[in-house]
Amino acid sequence: SQQGEEDPQALSIQEGENATMNCSYKTSINNLQWYRQNSGRGLVHLILIRSNEREKHSGRLRVTLDTSKKSSSLLITASRAADTASYFCATVRDPGAGSYQLTFGKGTKLSVIP
Amino acid sequence: EAGVTQFPSHSVIEKGQTVTLRCDPISGHDNLYWYRRVMGKEIKFLLHFVKESKQDESGMPNNRFLAERTGGTYSTLKVQPAELEDSGVYFCASSQVPGGGGYTFGSGTRLTVV
């Protein structure tokens, strides 16, 4: 089954606006992570939220997690042109399942227009 | 600290040839992972090393793929013989803690099989 499905697939906003991306998943998780990928570059870890946490902040980033709905959201406030990138959520299942692999969604392509 | 380094950054080979990708993790990171993204699909887990041992190789697509991590330092991923569907971007990541913290990814190797 597909895990970590982001919504929307593409988002275009003006600089200074807020950007919200959503992610849904299907299985129980240990934690959920958000990554950014600039064109042609590697994935950069942004923030990790554990299954017993509901909200986490890091600079202009705010992540929420609703385990009852199996969903998470990433909010970027006061966006900048440099935030233009693809954003991926990735889940780690309960280690009791014996695996620490990240399961990624297809990502949201964010364009911030100066 | 130096990041995760992957080599080469790009590789174009003919169907049936062999290609070897290399990953140098962050020094001291026992956990090393391989992922790949084929065109239009999600980033998929391939395998996970803890030091030199394969912890989880459930994502390896078939026996044309061979991963090694001799001495628990750098890792290689060999594709032999390469097929057209192997084209994509191969990412390596490393971490100190398996699953519980953010992963540091390399910039990836873009493999094109023609």
Interface residues (C-beta under 8 A of the other chain):
Chain A: Q2 G4 N30 N31 Q33 Y35 G40 R41 G42 L43 V44 H45 L48 F88 A90 V92 P95 G98 S99 Y100 Q101 L102 T103 F104 G105 K106
Chain B: V4 N31 Y33 Y35 K41 E42 I43 K44 F45 H48 Q55 D56 S58 G59 F91 A93 P98 G99 G100 G101 G102 Y103 T104 F105 G106 S107 G108
